[in-house]
Amino acid sequence: MKPQTFELVRYADISGVSGTGVVAEGCVFTDGSVALRWHGANPSTAVWPDLDSILAVHGHHGATVVRWLDVSEMETVPGTDLLPGEVAHILATGRRTHHKSPAAASA
């Protein structure tokens, strides 16, 4: 397994600081910790214990979502159709990133 990369996409700038669109980029390491790099006039980098902590502070109740990059390489969870990151990706892009295998689709 390798770190998973993502972008933070903001639909509404509640604080009036970061703007909208892609406001940051980051990666989730295999132990769950996250490095996040903010864009903009005053860029900064921070390390967080997990993605949930970032969204609790910067998610603005759904105004900011995670858009996963390299989603084709995300590991699947047995017995699930959508991973939590994929749900955020659907909200950000309006489309699914993973499709069931032909065997799973016919089951």
C-alpha positions as CSV (number, residue, x, y, z in Angstrom):
1,M,0.0,0.0,0.0
2,K,1.2,3.5,-0.7
3,P,0.1,7.0,0.4
4,Q,-3.2,8.2,-1.2
5,T,-3.3,11.7,-2.6
6,F,-6.2,14.1,-2.6
7,E,-7.4,17.6,-3.1
8,L,-9.7,19.6,-0.8
9,V,-12.4,21.1,-3.0
10,R,-14.4,24.0,-1.4
11,Y,-17.8,24.9,-2.8
12,A,-18.5,27.9,-0.4
13,D,-15.9,30.0,1.3
14,I,-17.6,30.5,4.7
15,S,-14.5,32.1,6.3
16,G,-13.7,34.4,3.3
17,V,-10.0,33.3,3.4
18,S,-9.4,30.4,1.1
19,G,-11.7,31.0,-1.8
20,T,-13.5,28.2,-3.7
21,G,-12.3,25.4,-5.9
22,V,-9.2,23.3,-5.1
23,V,-7.9,25.0,-2.0
24,A,-5.4,22.4,-0.8
25,E,-3.7,19.2,-1.7
26,G,-2.4,16.4,0.5
27,C,-1.7,12.7,1.1
28,V,-2.8,10.2,3.6
29,F,0.1,8.0,4.7
30,T,-0.3,4.3,5.4
31,D,-0.6,4.9,9.2
32,G,-3.5,7.3,8.7
33,S,-1.6,10.6,9.3
34,V,-2.0,13.3,6.7
35,A,0.2,16.0,5.2
36,L,-1.8,19.0,3.9
37,R,-0.5,21.8,1.7
38,W,-2.7,24.9,1.4
39,H,-2.8,27.0,-1.8
40,G,-3.3,30.7,-2.1
41,A,-1.5,33.9,-1.2
42,N,-0.2,32.5,2.1
43,P,0.5,28.8,1.4
44,S,1.3,26.5,4.4
45,T,1.9,22.9,5.1
46,A,0.6,21.0,8.2
47,V,0.6,17.4,9.4
48,W,-2.6,16.1,10.9
49,P,-3.3,12.9,12.8
50,D,-6.0,11.9,10.3
51,L,-8.3,13.1,7.6
52,D,-11.3,13.3,9.9
53,S,-9.5,15.9,12.0
54,I,-8.9,18.1,8.9
55,L,-12.5,17.9,7.9
56,A,-13.7,18.6,11.4
57,V,-11.8,21.9,11.3
58,H,-11.8,22.8,7.6
59,G,-14.8,20.9,6.2
60,H,-17.3,23.7,7.0
61,H,-20.2,21.3,7.4
62,G,-19.9,19.9,3.8
63,A,-18.8,23.1,2.0
64,T,-15.4,21.4,1.6
65,V,-15.0,17.8,0.4
66,V,-12.1,15.4,-0.4
67,R,-11.5,14.6,-4.1
68,W,-9.3,11.5,-4.2
69,L,-6.6,11.4,-6.9
70,D,-5.2,8.0,-8.0
71,V,-8.6,6.4,-7.2
72,S,-7.9,3.6,-9.6
73,E,-5.2,2.4,-7.2
74,M,-7.3,2.6,-4.0
75,E,-7.7,-0.7,-2.2
76,T,-11.3,-2.1,-2.1
77,V,-13.0,-3.1,1.2
78,P,-14.6,-6.6,0.9
79,G,-18.4,-6.4,1.0
80,T,-18.6,-2.7,0.2
81,D,-19.6,-0.9,-2.9
82,L,-18.3,2.6,-2.1
83,L,-15.4,3.6,0.2
84,P,-15.9,6.7,2.3
85,G,-13.4,8.6,0.0
86,E,-15.3,7.6,-3.0
87,V,-18.5,9.1,-1.5
88,A,-16.7,12.4,-1.2
89,H,-15.4,12.0,-4.7
90,I,-19.0,11.5,-6.0
91,L,-20.1,14.6,-4.2
92,A,-17.2,16.6,-5.7
93,T,-17.4,15.3,-9.3
94,G,-20.9,13.8,-9.6
95,R,-19.5,10.5,-10.9
96,R,-18.4,7.2,-9.5
97,T,-14.7,6.3,-9.6
98,H,-14.9,2.5,-9.1
99,H,-17.1,0.0,-10.9
100,K,-18.0,-3.4,-9.8
101,S,-16.1,-6.2,-11.5
102,P,-18.1,-8.2,-14.1
103,A,-18.2,-11.1,-11.6
104,A,-19.6,-8.9,-8.8
105,A,-22.0,-7.2,-11.1
106,S,-23.6,-10.5,-12.1
107,A,-23.8,-11.7,-8.5
